[in-house]
Amino acid sequence: MSFWGREDKPQRCDLHRLTPEELNLYNDLRDNRIREGLRLEQEHLSFAWVQERIDRLLQQD
């Protein structure tokens, strides 16, 4: 399943509670640096997928 879609009317507001990495990605998406209207459909990410990625990150420390 693809987690990427197209946003015809994207949000352009500033977000203040993001990590530096999240903010960089948000700005890339908001400013169309990756592709025009690109949107991450985060609601399609399953909890198991997120948990697995978090576990991987924790194991790296």
PDB file of N, CA, C and O in Angstrom:
ATOM      1  N   MET A   1       0.844  -1.195   0.000  1.00  0.00           N
ATOM      2  CA  MET A   1       0.000   0.000   0.000  1.00  0.00           C
ATOM      3  C   MET A   1       0.878   1.243   0.000  1.00  0.00           C
ATOM      4  O   MET A   1       1.867   1.305   0.730  1.00  0.00           O
ATOM      5  N   SER A   2       0.532   2.207  -0.793  1.00  0.00           N
ATOM      6  CA  SER A   2       1.272   3.455  -0.843  1.00  0.00           C
ATOM      7  C   SER A   2       0.783   4.400   0.252  1.00  0.00           C
ATOM      8  O   SER A   2      -0.417   4.526   0.498  1.00  0.00           O
ATOM      9  N   PHE A   3       1.721   5.048   0.890  1.00  0.00           N
ATOM     10  CA  PHE A   3       1.386   6.012   1.938  1.00  0.00           C
ATOM     11  C   PHE A   3       1.440   7.441   1.420  1.00  0.00           C
ATOM     12  O   PHE A   3       1.285   8.396   2.181  1.00  0.00           O
ATOM     13  N   TRP A   4       1.661   7.576   0.119  1.00  0.00           N
ATOM     14  CA  TRP A   4       1.789   8.891  -0.479  1.00  0.00           C
ATOM     15  C   TRP A   4       0.611   9.170  -1.395  1.00  0.00           C
ATOM     16  O   TRP A   4       0.142   8.283  -2.108  1.00  0.00           O
ATOM     17  N   GLY A   5       0.145  10.390  -1.370  1.00  0.00           N
ATOM     18  CA  GLY A   5      -0.967  10.796  -2.215  1.00  0.00           C
ATOM     19  C   GLY A   5      -0.750  12.213  -2.712  1.00  0.00           C
ATOM     20  O   GLY A   5       0.356  12.750  -2.652  1.00  0.00           O
ATOM     21  N   ARG A   6      -1.811  12.797  -3.196  1.00  0.00           N
ATOM     22  CA  ARG A   6      -1.749  14.168  -3.711  1.00  0.00           C
ATOM     23  C   ARG A   6      -2.715  15.038  -2.917  1.00  0.00           C
ATOM     24  O   ARG A   6      -3.860  14.658  -2.673  1.00  0.00           O
ATOM     25  N   GLU A   7      -2.242  16.185  -2.528  1.00  0.00           N
ATOM     26  CA  GLU A   7      -3.039  17.148  -1.769  1.00  0.00           C
ATOM     27  C   GLU A   7      -3.302  18.352  -2.656  1.00  0.00           C
ATOM     28  O   GLU A   7      -2.378  19.087  -3.002  1.00  0.00           O
ATOM     29  N   ASP A   8      -4.571  18.557  -3.028  1.00  0.00           N
ATOM     30  CA  ASP A   8      -4.912  19.690  -3.893  1.00  0.00           C
ATOM     31  C   ASP A   8      -4.927  21.026  -3.153  1.00  0.00           C
ATOM     32  O   ASP A   8      -4.639  22.068  -3.742  1.00  0.00           O
ATOM     33  N   LYS A   9      -5.262  20.995  -1.866  1.00  0.00           N
ATOM     34  CA  LYS A   9      -5.310  22.221  -1.066  1.00  0.00           C
ATOM     35  C   LYS A   9      -4.527  21.997   0.235  1.00  0.00           C
ATOM     36  O   LYS A   9      -5.122  21.839   1.301  1.00  0.00           O
ATOM     37  N   PRO A  10      -3.201  21.985   0.140  1.00  0.00           N
ATOM     38  CA  PRO A  10      -2.398  21.675   1.331  1.00  0.00           C
ATOM     39  C   PRO A  10      -2.438  22.775   2.379  1.00  0.00           C
ATOM     40  O   PRO A  10      -2.650  23.947   2.069  1.00  0.00           O
ATOM     41  N   GLN A  11      -2.232  22.374   3.616  1.00  0.00           N
ATOM     42  CA  GLN A  11      -2.078  23.325   4.722  1.00  0.00           C
ATOM     43  C   GLN A  11      -0.761  24.056   4.531  1.00  0.00           C
ATOM     44  O   GLN A  11       0.218  23.461   4.082  1.00  0.00           O
ATOM     45  N   ARG A  12      -0.728  25.304   4.858  1.00  0.00           N
ATOM     46  CA  ARG A  12       0.493  26.099   4.724  1.00  0.00           C
ATOM     47  C   ARG A  12       0.931  26.716   6.051  1.00  0.00           C
ATOM     48  O   ARG A  12       1.874  27.507   6.081  1.00  0.00           O
ATOM     49  N   CYS A  13       0.266  26.370   7.134  1.00  0.00           N
ATOM     50  CA  CYS A  13       0.556  26.993   8.429  1.00  0.00           C
ATOM     51  C   CYS A  13       1.870  26.475   9.011  1.00  0.00           C
ATOM     52  O   CYS A  13       2.347  25.403   8.637  1.00  0.00           O
ATOM     53  N   ASP A  14       2.442  27.242   9.922  1.00  0.00           N
ATOM     54  CA  ASP A  14       3.630  26.814  10.645  1.00  0.00           C
ATOM     55  C   ASP A  14       3.214  25.846  11.742  1.00  0.00           C
ATOM     56  O   ASP A  14       2.172  26.023  12.375  1.00  0.00           O
ATOM     57  N   LEU A  15       4.030  24.825  11.964  1.00  0.00           N
ATOM     58  CA  LEU A  15       3.799  23.858  13.030  1.00  0.00           C
ATOM     59  C   LEU A  15       4.949  23.982  14.020  1.00  0.00           C
ATOM     60  O   LEU A  15       6.114  23.949  13.624  1.00  0.00           O
ATOM     61  N   HIS A  16       4.633  24.126  15.302  1.00  0.00           N
ATOM     62  CA  HIS A  16       5.647  24.459  16.292  1.00  0.00           C
ATOM     63  C   HIS A  16       6.072  23.296  17.189  1.00  0.00           C
ATOM     64  O   HIS A  16       7.009  23.449  17.973  1.00  0.00           O
ATOM     65  N   ARG A  17       5.426  22.167  17.098  1.00  0.00           N
ATOM     66  CA  ARG A  17       5.753  21.056  17.996  1.00  0.00           C
ATOM     67  C   ARG A  17       6.431  19.896  17.279  1.00  0.00           C
ATOM     68  O   ARG A  17       6.330  18.752  17.722  1.00  0.00           O
ATOM     69  N   LEU A  18       7.112  20.173  16.191  1.00  0.00           N
ATOM     70  CA  LEU A  18       7.789  19.134  15.433  1.00  0.00           C
ATOM     71  C   LEU A  18       9.260  19.071  15.816  1.00  0.00           C
ATOM     72  O   LEU A  18       9.853  20.072  16.218  1.00  0.00           O
ATOM     73  N   THR A  19       9.839  17.882  15.686  1.00  0.00           N
ATOM     74  CA  THR A  19      11.284  17.756  15.844  1.00  0.00           C
ATOM     75  C   THR A  19      11.941  18.426  14.639  1.00  0.00           C
ATOM     76  O   THR A  19      11.268  18.682  13.641  1.00  0.00           O
ATOM     77  N   PRO A  20      13.226  18.712  14.712  1.00  0.00           N
ATOM     78  CA  PRO A  20      13.892  19.305  13.537  1.00  0.00           C
ATOM     79  C   PRO A  20      13.741  18.451  12.277  1.00  0.00           C
ATOM     80  O   PRO A  20      13.542  18.993  11.189  1.00  0.00           O
ATOM     81  N   GLU A  21      13.833  17.132  12.407  1.00  0.00           N
ATOM     82  CA  GLU A  21      13.679  16.248  11.254  1.00  0.00           C
ATOM     83  C   GLU A  21      12.269  16.315  10.688  1.00  0.00           C
ATOM     84  O   GLU A  21      12.087  16.376   9.472  1.00  0.00           O
ATOM     85  N   GLU A  22      11.262  16.304  11.574  1.00  0.00           N
ATOM     86  CA  GLU A  22       9.869  16.402  11.128  1.00  0.00           C
ATOM     87  C   GLU A  22       9.614  17.744  10.452  1.00  0.00           C
ATOM     88  O   GLU A  22       8.925  17.812   9.435  1.00  0.00           O
ATOM     89  N   LEU A  23      10.167  18.797  11.015  1.00  0.00           N
ATOM     90  CA  LEU A  23       9.984  20.133  10.446  1.00  0.00           C
ATOM     91  C   LEU A  23      10.620  20.229   9.058  1.00  0.00           C
ATOM     92  O   LEU A  23      10.048  20.842   8.156  1.00  0.00           O
ATOM     93  N   ASN A  24      11.790  19.631   8.885  1.00  0.00           N
ATOM     94  CA  ASN A  24      12.428  19.634   7.569  1.00  0.00           C
ATOM     95  C   ASN A  24      11.552  18.935   6.533  1.00  0.00           C
ATOM     96  O   ASN A  24      11.366  19.447   5.429  1.00  0.00           O
ATOM     97  N   LEU A  25      11.012  17.765   6.885  1.00  0.00           N
ATOM     98  CA  LEU A  25      10.134  17.053   5.953  1.00  0.00           C
ATOM     99  C   LEU A  25       8.859  17.856   5.699  1.00  0.00           C
ATOM    100  O   LEU A  25       8.428  17.989   4.554  1.00  0.00           O
ATOM    101  N   TYR A  26       8.262  18.385   6.748  1.00  0.00           N
ATOM    102  CA  TYR A  26       7.046  19.186   6.586  1.00  0.00           C
ATOM    103  C   TYR A  26       7.298  20.353   5.632  1.00  0.00           C
ATOM    104  O   TYR A  26       6.483  20.620   4.749  1.00  0.00           O
ATOM    105  N   ASN A  27       8.414  21.044   5.806  1.00  0.00           N
ATOM    106  CA  ASN A  27       8.719  22.178   4.938  1.00  0.00           C
ATOM    107  C   ASN A  27       8.960  21.728   3.502  1.00  0.00           C
ATOM    108  O   ASN A  27       8.556  22.409   2.558  1.00  0.00           O
ATOM    109  N   ASP A  28       9.619  20.580   3.337  1.00  0.00           N
ATOM    110  CA  ASP A  28       9.817  20.050   1.983  1.00  0.00           C
ATOM    111  C   ASP A  28       8.481  19.752   1.313  1.00  0.00           C
ATOM    112  O   ASP A  28       8.298  20.039   0.129  1.00  0.00           O
ATOM    113  N   LEU A  29       7.548  19.177   2.069  1.00  0.00           N
ATOM    114  CA  LEU A  29       6.222  18.874   1.519  1.00  0.00           C
ATOM    115  C   LEU A  29       5.425  20.155   1.276  1.00  0.00           C
ATOM    116  O   LEU A  29       4.822  20.331   0.217  1.00  0.00           O
ATOM    117  N   ARG A  30       5.428  21.035   2.254  1.00  0.00           N
ATOM    118  CA  ARG A  30       4.663  22.278   2.166  1.00  0.00           C
ATOM    119  C   ARG A  30       5.139  23.158   1.021  1.00  0.00           C
ATOM    120  O   ARG A  30       4.333  23.805   0.353  1.00  0.00           O
ATOM    121  N   ASP A  31       6.445  23.184   0.794  1.00  0.00           N
ATOM    122  CA  ASP A  31       7.023  24.059  -0.222  1.00  0.00           C
ATOM    123  C   ASP A  31       7.231  23.350  -1.561  1.00  0.00           C
ATOM    124  O   ASP A  31       7.894  23.877  -2.455  1.00  0.00           O
ATOM    125  N   ASN A  32       6.652  22.138  -1.692  1.00  0.00           N
ATOM    126  CA  ASN A  32       6.696  21.369  -2.951  1.00  0.00           C
ATOM    127  C   ASN A  32       8.114  21.097  -3.437  1.00  0.00           C
ATOM    128  O   ASN A  32       8.360  21.086  -4.643  1.00  0.00           O
ATOM    129  N   ARG A  33       9.051  20.875  -2.512  1.00  0.00           N
ATOM    130  CA  ARG A  33      10.441  20.607  -2.887  1.00  0.00           C
ATOM    131  C   ARG A  33      10.636  19.181  -3.393  1.00  0.00           C
ATOM    132  O   ARG A  33      11.572  18.917  -4.147  1.00  0.00           O
ATOM    133  N   ILE A  34       9.773  18.269  -2.991  1.00  0.00           N
ATOM    134  CA  ILE A  34       9.899  16.871  -3.411  1.00  0.00           C
ATOM    135  C   ILE A  34       9.088  16.644  -4.673  1.00  0.00           C
ATOM    136  O   ILE A  34       9.592  16.107  -5.659  1.00  0.00           O
ATOM    137  N   ARG A  35       7.840  17.054  -4.636  1.00  0.00           N
ATOM    138  CA  ARG A  35       6.938  16.948  -5.788  1.00  0.00           C
ATOM    139  C   ARG A  35       5.714  17.815  -5.507  1.00  0.00           C
ATOM    140  O   ARG A  35       5.295  17.944  -4.356  1.00  0.00           O
ATOM    141  N   GLU A  36       5.160  18.389  -6.515  1.00  0.00           N
ATOM    142  CA  GLU A  36       3.986  19.268  -6.387  1.00  0.00           C
ATOM    143  C   GLU A  36       2.825  18.534  -5.719  1.00  0.00           C
ATOM    144  O   GLU A  36       2.374  17.500  -6.214  1.00  0.00           O
ATOM    145  N   GLY A  37       2.341  19.068  -4.593  1.00  0.00           N
ATOM    146  CA  GLY A  37       1.159  18.537  -3.928  1.00  0.00           C
ATOM    147  C   GLY A  37       1.344  17.197  -3.228  1.00  0.00           C
ATOM    148  O   GLY A  37       0.353  16.552  -2.884  1.00  0.00           O
ATOM    149  N   LEU A  38       2.579  16.758  -3.007  1.00  0.00           N
ATOM    150  CA  LEU A  38       2.820  15.462  -2.375  1.00  0.00           C
ATOM    151  C   LEU A  38       2.331  15.467  -0.932  1.00  0.00           C
ATOM    152  O   LEU A  38       2.552  16.428  -0.195  1.00  0.00           O
ATOM    153  N   ARG A  39       1.668  14.387  -0.539  1.00  0.00           N
ATOM    154  CA  ARG A  39       1.106  14.282   0.807  1.00  0.00           C
ATOM    155  C   ARG A  39       1.392  12.897   1.359  1.00  0.00           C
ATOM    156  O   ARG A  39       1.229  11.895   0.664  1.00  0.00           O
ATOM    157  N   LEU A  40       1.823  12.849   2.625  1.00  0.00           N
ATOM    158  CA  LEU A  40       1.977  11.590   3.340  1.00  0.00           C
ATOM    159  C   LEU A  40       0.651  11.257   3.999  1.00  0.00           C
ATOM    160  O   LEU A  40       0.151  12.031   4.816  1.00  0.00           O
ATOM    161  N   GLU A  41       0.082  10.118   3.654  1.00  0.00           N
ATOM    162  CA  GLU A  41      -1.203   9.683   4.213  1.00  0.00           C
ATOM    163  C   GLU A  41      -0.939   8.911   5.501  1.00  0.00           C
ATOM    164  O   GLU A  41      -1.066   7.687   5.534  1.00  0.00           O
ATOM    165  N   GLN A  42      -0.570   9.629   6.564  1.00  0.00           N
ATOM    166  CA  GLN A  42      -0.152   8.990   7.803  1.00  0.00           C
ATOM    167  C   GLN A  42      -1.256   8.172   8.464  1.00  0.00           C
ATOM    168  O   GLN A  42      -0.967   7.286   9.268  1.00  0.00           O
ATOM    169  N   GLU A  43      -2.496   8.449   8.143  1.00  0.00           N
ATOM    170  CA  GLU A  43      -3.582   7.671   8.731  1.00  0.00           C
ATOM    171  C   GLU A  43      -3.597   6.229   8.223  1.00  0.00           C
ATOM    172  O   GLU A  43      -4.278   5.375   8.792  1.00  0.00           O
ATOM    173  N   HIS A  44      -2.849   5.959   7.156  1.00  0.00           N
ATOM    174  CA  HIS A  44      -2.763   4.592   6.628  1.00  0.00           C
ATOM    175  C   HIS A  44      -1.635   3.783   7.254  1.00  0.00           C
ATOM    176  O   HIS A  44      -1.515   2.584   7.001  1.00  0.00           O
ATOM    177  N   LEU A  45      -0.808   4.432   8.069  1.00  0.00           N
ATOM    178  CA  LEU A  45       0.261   3.717   8.763  1.00  0.00           C
ATOM    179  C   LEU A  45      -0.356   2.911   9.903  1.00  0.00           C
ATOM    180  O   LEU A  45      -1.063   3.460  10.748  1.00  0.00           O
ATOM    181  N   SER A  46      -0.090   1.634   9.922  1.00  0.00           N
ATOM    182  CA  SER A  46      -0.649   0.807  10.993  1.00  0.00           C
ATOM    183  C   SER A  46       0.171   0.980  12.266  1.00  0.00           C
ATOM    184  O   SER A  46       1.342   1.358  12.222  1.00  0.00           O
ATOM    185  N   PHE A  47      -0.459   0.699  13.390  1.00  0.00           N
ATOM    186  CA  PHE A  47       0.245   0.780  14.666  1.00  0.00           C
ATOM    187  C   PHE A  47       1.413  -0.192  14.672  1.00  0.00           C
ATOM    188  O   PHE A  47       2.485   0.142  15.178  1.00  0.00           O
ATOM    189  N   ALA A  48       1.232  -1.385  14.124  1.00  0.00           N
ATOM    190  CA  ALA A  48       2.300  -2.387  14.091  1.00  0.00           C
ATOM    191  C   ALA A  48       3.497  -1.873  13.291  1.00  0.00           C
ATOM    192  O   ALA A  48       4.641  -2.091  13.689  1.00  0.00           O
ATOM    193  N   TRP A  49       3.250  -1.195  12.171  1.00  0.00           N
ATOM    194  CA  TRP A  49       4.328  -0.641  11.352  1.00  0.00           C
ATOM    195  C   TRP A  49       5.105   0.406  12.154  1.00  0.00           C
ATOM    196  O   TRP A  49       6.336   0.405  12.157  1.00  0.00           O
ATOM    197  N   VAL A  50       4.381   1.292  12.828  1.00  0.00           N
ATOM    198  CA  VAL A  50       5.017   2.342  13.623  1.00  0.00           C
ATOM    199  C   VAL A  50       5.799   1.724  14.781  1.00  0.00           C
ATOM    200  O   VAL A  50       6.928   2.128  15.057  1.00  0.00           O
ATOM    201  N   GLN A  51       5.204   0.757  15.449  1.00  0.00           N
ATOM    202  CA  GLN A  51       5.865   0.098  16.583  1.00  0.00           C
ATOM    203  C   GLN A  51       7.172  -0.568  16.145  1.00  0.00           C
ATOM    204  O   GLN A  51       8.183  -0.480  16.841  1.00  0.00           O
ATOM    205  N   GLU A  52       7.145  -1.223  15.005  1.00  0.00           N
ATOM    206  CA  GLU A  52       8.344  -1.877  14.489  1.00  0.00           C
ATOM    207  C   GLU A  52       9.449  -0.871  14.225  1.00  0.00           C
ATOM    208  O   GLU A  52      10.605  -1.127  14.562  1.00  0.00           O
ATOM    209  N   ARG A  53       9.118   0.271  13.628  1.00  0.00           N
ATOM    210  CA  ARG A  53      10.123   1.300  13.344  1.00  0.00           C
ATOM    211  C   ARG A  53      10.664   1.900  14.635  1.00  0.00           C
ATOM    212  O   ARG A  53      11.861   2.173  14.729  1.00  0.00           O
ATOM    213  N   ILE A  54       9.822   2.106  15.612  1.00  0.00           N
ATOM    214  CA  ILE A  54      10.279   2.629  16.905  1.00  0.00           C
ATOM    215  C   ILE A  54      11.216   1.626  17.563  1.00  0.00           C
ATOM    216  O   ILE A  54      12.263   2.007  18.086  1.00  0.00           O
ATOM    217  N   ASP A  55      10.851   0.358  17.543  1.00  0.00           N
ATOM    218  CA  ASP A  55      11.711  -0.680  18.123  1.00  0.00           C
ATOM    219  C   ASP A  55      13.078  -0.697  17.454  1.00  0.00           C
ATOM    220  O   ASP A  55      14.097  -0.838  18.130  1.00  0.00           O
ATOM    221  N   ARG A  56      13.108  -0.556  16.149  1.00  0.00           N
ATOM    222  CA  ARG A  56      14.385  -0.522  15.413  1.00  0.00           C
ATOM    223  C   ARG A  56      15.233   0.655  15.858  1.00  0.00           C
ATOM    224  O   ARG A  56      16.438   0.520  16.069  1.00  0.00           O
ATOM    225  N   LEU A  57      14.595   1.811  16.001  1.00  0.00           N
ATOM    226  CA  LEU A  57      15.334   2.999  16.431  1.00  0.00           C
ATOM    227  C   LEU A  57      15.893   2.824  17.839  1.00  0.00           C
ATOM    228  O   LEU A  57      17.027   3.220  18.110  1.00  0.00           O
ATOM    229  N   LEU A  58      15.119   2.243  18.721  1.00  0.00           N
ATOM    230  CA  LEU A  58      15.564   2.037  20.101  1.00  0.00           C
ATOM    231  C   LEU A  58      16.720   1.047  20.182  1.00  0.00           C
ATOM    232  O   LEU A  58      17.579   1.166  21.057  1.00  0.00           O
ATOM    233  N   GLN A  59      16.748   0.085  19.291  1.00  0.00           N
ATOM    234  CA  GLN A  59      17.815  -0.908  19.270  1.00  0.00           C
ATOM    235  C   GLN A  59      19.132  -0.312  18.779  1.00  0.00           C
ATOM    236  O   GLN A  59      20.199  -0.854  19.066  1.00  0.00           O
ATOM    237  N   GLN A  60      19.071   0.787  18.050  1.00  0.00           N
ATOM    238  CA  GLN A  60      20.277   1.414  17.516  1.00  0.00           C
ATOM    239  C   GLN A  60      21.081   2.130  18.598  1.00  0.00           C
ATOM    240  O   GLN A  60      22.281   2.350  18.433  1.00  0.00           O
ATOM    241  N   ASP A  61      20.443   2.489  19.682  1.00  0.00           N
ATOM    242  CA  ASP A  61      21.135   3.239  20.759  1.00  0.00           C
ATOM    243  C   ASP A  61      22.085   2.396  21.552  1.00  0.00           C
ATOM    244  O   ASP A  61      22.726   2.894  22.478  1.00  0.00           O
TER     245      ASP A  61
END
